[in-house]
Amino acid sequence: MLRRLAAFLAVLAVVLAACGGPTTPALTDPKEILSKTTLSLAGVKTSHLQIDLSGKVSADLTGTGSASTFDLTGTTATIDSDIAGKKAKVTFSAPAFFGAGGELLAVDNAAYYKLTGPLAQFSAPDGKYTKVAIPDLSGIASGLAPSPSLAASPSLSPEELIAKLNEALGKLPTPPVKGADEKIGDQDCYRVTVHLTAADLATLSSPEPLASNAPSDITFDIWSRKSDLRPAKIALGLTLPQGTVTLTLTATYDQAMNVSAPPADQVVEGTLPIPLPSSAP
């Protein structure tokens, strides 16, 4: 009996020691949070992004010379990426733009898409998918490179990337601010905000004047998960001459994902609605 009690107490002591062991110190510097968040996406296997737009903008989409106001509420998109499997699925819906919507699948070097609303004229009939081969854009990319030396230059190291980020942050008239920690879904997160007023934007644009169609106010918020510093949520608010727009993106990572080609009887061969430039000489 005593031996059993001693064994139990020994196990309990180990558990309590583990629970009371050292923990990762909380981050308080907003620049450090942004820097570590920038590097956190290395090693991501899959990701799911939910994108939502809200706000109201005025635009002349019909070419009549008279602008109409569009309520962006309900404009959404999703992006599922299987990075290791080189597969992706994108959906979007824009009720304010005459019910436009669509779906795109990228699987096994082929793309499948179908469009709805006014975009349906560029898609296969009867709700079927149009299949197109994904072109090799390497020739185009090399042709657009400014110089051979730049094209051949290695990618930035993590240290160089952080140095450039900190340099850019150091130029902001108003530095980033760490707000109160928040919970996004089941994740405890740091929140960092970058807010640029019209005066800030004019300072960044100087000595050139701020463009007439430029935003007059920008607010950028990012919520970074405390567990791994990956971004759980990003919000971008813009005040534009045409109105106000808020884009919100929420993200999850490394969850089971099934992206596959649609059934053969739901597919027709076709071309992209917008032709890509040829990589041939």
C-alpha positions in Angstrom: 0.0 0.0 0.0 2.8 2.4 0.9 4.7 1.6 -2.2 1.6 2.3 -4.3 1.1 5.6 -2.5 4.7 6.5 -3.1 4.5 5.7 -6.8 1.3 7.8 -7.1 2.9 10.7 -5.4 6.0 10.4 -7.6 3.8 10.5 -10.7 1.8 13.4 -9.3 5.0 15.3 -8.7 6.2 14.8 -12.2 2.8 16.1 -13.6 2.8 19.1 -11.3 6.4 19.9 -12.3 5.5 19.7 -16.0 2.5 21.9 -15.5 4.5 24.5 -13.5 7.5 24.4 -15.8 8.8 27.4 -17.7 6.6 28.8 -20.4 7.4 31.0 -23.5 7.5 34.6 -22.4 4.7 36.7 -23.8 5.6 39.1 -26.6 5.0 42.8 -26.0 6.9 44.5 -28.9 4.5 44.9 -31.9 7.4 44.9 -34.3 8.7 41.6 -32.9 5.2 40.1 -33.3 5.0 41.2 -36.9 8.5 39.9 -37.6 7.9 36.5 -36.2 4.5 36.3 -37.9 6.2 37.0 -41.2 8.4 33.9 -40.7 5.6 31.7 -39.2 4.2 30.3 -42.5 7.2 28.2 -43.4 6.2 24.6 -43.2 2.5 25.1 -43.6 1.0 22.0 -45.3 -2.6 23.1 -45.9 -4.5 26.3 -45.3 -8.1 27.4 -45.4 -8.8 31.1 -45.9 -12.1 32.8 -45.5 -12.3 36.3 -47.1 -15.2 38.7 -46.5 -15.8 42.2 -47.9 -18.0 44.8 -46.4 -18.7 48.5 -47.0 -20.2 50.7 -49.7 -18.6 52.0 -52.9 -19.7 54.0 -55.9 -18.8 52.9 -59.4 -20.0 53.2 -62.9 -20.0 49.5 -64.0 -22.4 49.9 -66.9 -20.6 52.8 -68.7 -23.6 55.1 -68.5 -21.6 57.9 -66.9 -23.7 57.7 -63.7 -22.2 55.9 -60.7 -24.2 53.6 -58.6 -23.7 52.6 -55.0 -22.9 49.0 -54.2 -23.2 47.4 -50.8 -20.4 44.9 -50.6 -21.9 43.0 -47.7 -22.1 39.3 -48.5 -19.1 39.4 -50.9 -17.1 36.4 -49.9 -14.3 34.1 -51.1 -12.7 30.9 -49.8 -9.2 29.6 -50.7 -8.3 26.0 -49.8 -4.6 25.2 -50.5 -2.9 21.8 -50.3 0.6 23.0 -50.6 2.3 19.6 -50.4 -0.2 18.1 -52.9 -0.1 21.2 -55.2 -3.8 21.5 -55.2 -6.2 24.4 -54.6 -9.8 25.3 -54.6 -11.2 28.9 -54.8 -14.8 30.0 -54.6 -16.2 33.5 -54.7 -19.6 35.2 -54.5 -20.4 38.8 -55.1 -24.2 39.4 -54.8 -23.8 43.2 -55.2 -22.3 42.8 -58.6 -25.3 41.3 -60.3 -24.9 37.9 -58.5 -21.4 37.1 -59.9 -19.8 34.1 -58.5 -17.6 31.1 -59.4 -15.4 28.2 -58.5 -11.9 27.2 -59.5 -10.1 24.0 -58.9 -6.4 23.4 -59.6 -5.6 19.6 -59.6 -2.9 17.6 -61.4 -1.7 20.4 -63.7 -5.2 21.2 -64.9 -7.7 23.9 -63.9 -11.4 23.5 -63.7 -13.7 26.5 -63.4 -17.4 27.5 -63.6 -18.9 30.9 -63.4 -22.3 32.2 -62.4 -24.3 35.4 -62.9 -23.1 37.8 -65.6 -19.8 35.8 -65.8 -21.6 32.6 -66.9 -21.2 33.7 -70.5 -17.5 32.8 -70.1 -18.2 29.4 -68.7 -19.4 26.0 -69.9 -23.3 25.6 -70.2 -25.5 23.6 -67.9 -23.4 24.4 -64.8 -20.5 22.2 -66.0 -16.8 22.9 -65.4 -14.5 24.1 -68.1 -11.1 22.2 -68.0 -7.9 23.9 -69.2 -4.3 22.9 -68.9 -2.3 25.0 -66.5 0.3 26.7 -68.7 4.0 26.7 -67.9 4.7 30.4 -67.0 8.4 30.0 -66.3 9.3 31.5 -69.7 7.0 34.5 -69.1 8.5 35.0 -65.6 12.1 34.9 -66.9 11.2 37.3 -69.7 9.8 39.8 -67.2 12.9 39.7 -65.0 14.6 43.1 -65.1 18.0 41.6 -65.5 19.8 38.2 -65.5 21.6 39.1 -62.4 18.4 39.9 -60.5 16.6 36.9 -61.9 19.5 34.7 -60.7 19.7 36.3 -57.2 18.8 34.0 -54.3 15.7 34.5 -52.2 16.1 36.6 -49.1 17.2 34.8 -45.9 15.0 35.1 -42.9 17.4 37.6 -41.4 17.3 39.7 -44.5 13.5 39.5 -44.7 13.2 40.7 -41.1 15.7 43.5 -41.7 13.7 44.8 -44.7 10.4 44.5 -42.7 11.8 46.4 -39.8 13.2 49.0 -42.2 9.8 49.5 -43.7 8.1 49.7 -40.3 10.7 52.2 -39.2 9.6 54.6 -42.0 5.9 54.7 -40.9 5.0 58.1 -39.4 2.8 56.2 -36.9 4.4 53.0 -35.5 2.4 49.8 -35.1 0.6 49.4 -31.8 0.0 46.2 -29.8 -3.6 46.1 -28.6 -5.2 43.8 -26.0 -4.9 40.1 -26.6 -8.0 38.5 -28.1 -9.3 35.0 -28.9 -10.0 34.1 -32.6 -11.9 30.8 -32.7 -10.1 28.6 -30.2 -6.8 30.4 -30.5 -5.4 33.0 -28.1 -3.9 35.8 -30.2 -1.8 38.9 -30.1 -3.3 41.9 -31.9 -1.2 44.5 -33.7 -2.6 47.5 -35.5 -1.1 49.8 -38.1 -3.2 53.0 -38.6 -2.3 55.6 -41.3 -4.2 58.8 -41.4 -4.4 61.2 -44.4 -1.5 63.1 -42.9 0.6 59.9 -42.6 -0.1 58.9 -46.1 0.9 62.4 -47.4 4.1 62.1 -45.5 4.9 58.7 -47.0 4.1 60.1 -50.5 6.2 63.2 -50.1 7.7 64.9 -52.0 5.1 63.7 -54.5 1.5 64.7 -53.8 -0.9 62.0 -52.8 -2.8 60.7 -55.8 -6.4 61.8 -56.1 -7.7 58.2 -56.0 -5.5 57.1 -53.1 -7.0 56.1 -49.8 -7.3 58.8 -47.2 -7.2 56.4 -44.2 -5.8 52.9 -43.8 -6.2 50.6 -40.8 -4.4 47.2 -40.8 -5.0 44.7 -38.0 -3.4 41.3 -37.6 -4.2 38.7 -35.0 -1.2 36.3 -34.5 -1.7 33.0 -32.8 0.3 32.8 -29.6 0.9 29.1 -30.1 2.9 29.5 -33.4 2.6 33.2 -34.4 0.7 32.2 -37.6 -1.9 34.8 -38.6 -5.4 33.8 -37.5 -7.1 36.9 -38.8 -6.2 39.9 -40.8 -8.5 43.0 -41.4 -7.8 45.9 -43.8 -10.0 49.0 -43.7 -9.8 51.6 -46.4 -11.4 55.0 -46.8 -11.5 55.7 -50.5 -12.9 58.5 -52.7 -15.4 55.9 -53.9 -16.5 54.8 -50.4 -15.3 52.6 -47.5 -14.1 49.0 -47.8 -13.2 46.5 -45.1 -11.6 43.2 -46.1 -11.4 40.5 -43.4 -9.4 37.3 -43.8 -9.5 34.4 -41.3 -7.2 31.4 -41.6 -6.7 27.9 -40.3 -3.8 25.6 -41.0 -2.8 22.0 -41.5 -6.3 20.5 -41.4 -7.5 17.5 -43.4 -8.3 18.7 -47.0 -9.8 16.9 -50.0 -9.4 18.8 -53.3 -10.2 16.6 -56.3 -11.2 17.0 -59.9 -14.9 17.1 -60.7 -16.6 14.0 -62.2 -15.8 13.5 -65.9 -19.4 13.9 -67.0 -19.4 17.4 -65.5 -16.4 18.6 -67.4 -15.9 20.0 -70.9 -12.6 21.0 -72.5 -12.1 24.7 -73.1 -9.9 27.8 -72.7 -9.4 30.4 -70.0 -11.8 33.3 -70.2 -8.8 35.7 -70.3 -5.9 34.5 -72.4 -2.5 34.4 -70.9 0.6 35.7 -72.8 2.5 33.0 -74.5 5.9 32.0 -73.2 7.0 30.9 -76.6 9.8 33.0 -78.3 
